[in-house]
Structure formats: C-alpha cells, structure tokens
Amino acid sequence: TGGRIGSTLSGISYRPPVHLLPSQLYTLGVTYFKANEFEKSAVILTYLTGMDDQDSYKTARDYLMTGVSWYRIQNFQIAAQYFDLALGISSSERDLPYHAQARVWHALNSERLEKHSVAQDWLRQVIDHHPHSPEASWVNGHSVVKAKADLENAETHDDHTAQSDTHTGGHRTLASEKINHNNVVNNKSKPGESTHKKG
C-alpha cells in the first residue's frame, strides 16, 4: 500500500536532490541502479513513478526497475507491488519483454518470501505467456531455487559481464548465464524514452 511505501521511505536517510528536473532525476536514478546503489535508486524511482502530474515514468520498464531496486534492498513486499504495476501496463509489443522479466522477478521475490508454490506459478506464467521468449528458455533450465542461487551469485560480481540474449528491438533480458539486474536497463535506448519530458 501507499502507506507502507511512505513509512519505509521515511526510514531511509537518502533524499533526492530537489533542484533537478524529473528527466535529470531519472538519469540519476538509473545511474544509481546500474551502480548497485539500490537504496538511492528505490527512493528516486519510487518518487518518479508516483508523480501525480507526470505519467511518462509510469511504464512497465520503470516499474520493473523500481521493483528490482526494492528487491535488492530486501523489501520484498514493496517489490511485489511494483512487479504487479509493471504487469498492469497494457501488453504492447514494447512492454512484453518487461512483462516476461517481471514474472521472473516475481518468482524470485516469492521464493524470498517462502511462497514456494506461488514462485512456481510465476515461472509457469513465463512459459504460458511468453513461450518463445529468452526468459521462457531460461526458466525451462532452472528451478526457482536454482534461479535464486544464480541471482545471489551474480550479486557478488561487480563486473556485470553476464552474457545476455537479445530480444526483438534490442531489449536485454534476464535469460543470461548469470542473472543481472542491469539487464533491465542496459538497452541502447529505452522504448519511449523520448516521451520523458524535461520538466
């Protein structure tokens, strides 16, 4: 809920710069995300995706990044909310790769919450909804427990050299030798990024 998110944010000492435009703040948030400074990226991306007068950040990709940020600082309940928001965005062609990723992260998140049957359901959804995606191929070769172990192993590596498959349109995905959160953002360009207004 909004109350839970607000109370959690109040317990984080970091506050985003007030002098930056939303587009500049977004760039800063993505930079923190890529640099593994997830507490800062969670604060910034939560603020941007929650702006009442700015819908350009309410995208499947941005909700997914926000959810992954919360996951990485082990706030799994809030992470689940943002994965749900990512999946709630209409299934346009550009959003499908992020929907597949959101389902994989939902599975990993559910495993962290010890909801093992729910985690398996999310993995089945990846195969059902995205049968030809790299994520489905990856899921077919992993149990959710093995997936979580791979993710934890990837967290210990700072070079982020995971090999990733390429989705139509140049999207990077989680179907990699090591799961890496940067696969969410390491596209050459974000679909619809030009719609992020500088104000």
N, C-alpha and C positions, 0 to 999 in steps of 0.2 A: 504494500500500500504506500501512498504518498507519505503518510505519517512515519512509517518505518524508514523510508529512504531519508526523509528530513532529519529524523533523530540520529540516523547513522552518519549523515553528512556533518551534523553538528559536533560529532565526536572526532572528526578529522581536522587536524590543525591547519592543513593547507587551504588557502583561499586563492581563487584565480585572480589575476590582475584585473582591475576594474577599468583601466584605461584602454583596453583592447577592443576592437570591433569583433563581432561574432566570428567573422571569417578568419581573423587573426588568432582568436582564441581557439578556433577549431584546429588550425595548423599547429598551435602549441600543444593541444590535447593529443593529436596524432603523434607528434614528436615524442611526448612523454610515453605514449603507448608503445611505440617502437623501441624506446629506451628502457622498457621494463619498469617505468615509474608509474605503476598502476594505480596507486592511491590518487596521484595527481590527475591521471587521465580519467579515472572514475568521476572525480569531482567536476572536471571541466565538461566531459561528455554528458554527464547527468544534467548539468545546468543547460547545455545547448539543446539537448533533445527534449527538455522540459519547458522551453520557452513558449509562452502562450502566443506570442505575436510573430513567431518565426517557425514556419513549417519545413524549411529546406533541410533541417537536420533530423527530421523525423522520417528517416529512411531505414530500410532493412539493414544496410551496412552499418549505419551509425548506431542503431540499437544493438546490433551484434557486437560492435566494438565496446559499447558501454557495458554489456553483459559480461564480456570476456574480462574487462577491467575489474568488475566486481568479483568475478570468479577467482581471479588471480590474487585478490586480497582476502580470499576465503569468506566472502559474504555470499553464500550460495543461494539464499532465499531471494535476495535482490537480483542476483544474476539471472535467476529463472524468470523473473518478471520481464527483464529486458529481452531475453530469448523469445518469450511469448510475444512481446511487442514486435520483434523482428519478423516473426511468423505471421503477425497480423497485417503486415503490409501486403497489398494486392500482389498476386503471383505474376508479375510481369516477367518477361524474359530476363531482364537485367537483375531482378531480385532472386531468381531461382538459385543461383549459386550460394547466396547468403542464407536462403531458407534451408538448403541442404546442410550448410555449416552450422546453422542454429540448432538443427535437430541433433547433430553430432555433439555439440557442446551441451545441449540439454541432457543427452545421455550421460556424458561425463559428470555433469553437475548433479544429476540424480544419483549417480553412483557415490559421489561425495556425501550426499545426504542419506546414504544407505538405503535408498529406494531402488533396490536391485531390479525388481520386476518392471518398474517404470523406466529404468535405464534401458532395459532390453526392448521395451515397447518403442522408445525413441529410435533405437537402432533399426528396428523393423520398419519404422516410418521412413527412414532414409531410403531403404531399399524400395518400399512401396511407392513413395512419391518422387524419388529421383533415381530410377533403376539404372540409368545409363551415366550417372554422374561419377566422377572420381571418388566422391565420398562413399557411394554405394560399393564400389570396388574395394575401397579401403575397409569398409565395415565387414564385408564378406571375409576378410582375412584377419579380423580381430574380434575378440570378445571385449565387452566393455571393461573388464578388469585389466586386460592387456592394453587397451586403449589408454586407460588412466595411468598405467605404469609408463607407457611411452610418453605421455604428456609430462609426467613428473620428471622423467629422464631429460626431456627437452628443456625443462625449466632450469636445469643445471648447466646448460650450454649457453654461452653469451655470443657465440659467433653467428648463430642463426643461419647455418648453412644447409638447412633441410632442403632436400630436393622436392619440388612441388610440381604437380601436374598443371596443365593449363586448360582452363575452361573456355568455351567459345566466348570470344570477345576479350580474351586476355585476363580473365579473372584467375587469381591464385586461390588454391583451395587447401583444405586440410588433408587431402589424400597425398601424404608425403611419407618419406622414410622416417622422419620424426615429426610429431605434431608440433606446430609452431604457431603461436598467436599472431605473428607478423604476417602469416598468410592471409589474414583478414584484410590487411591494409596495403600489402605490397603490390598493388596494381600500378601500372604505369599512370593510369588516371582513374579516378573514381567515376563510375557511371553517374551522370547528372551533376558532377561536381561544379560545373559552371553555373548551376542554379543557386549556389550558396552566395547570397548577396553580401556585399561588403557593408553591412550596416544592420 
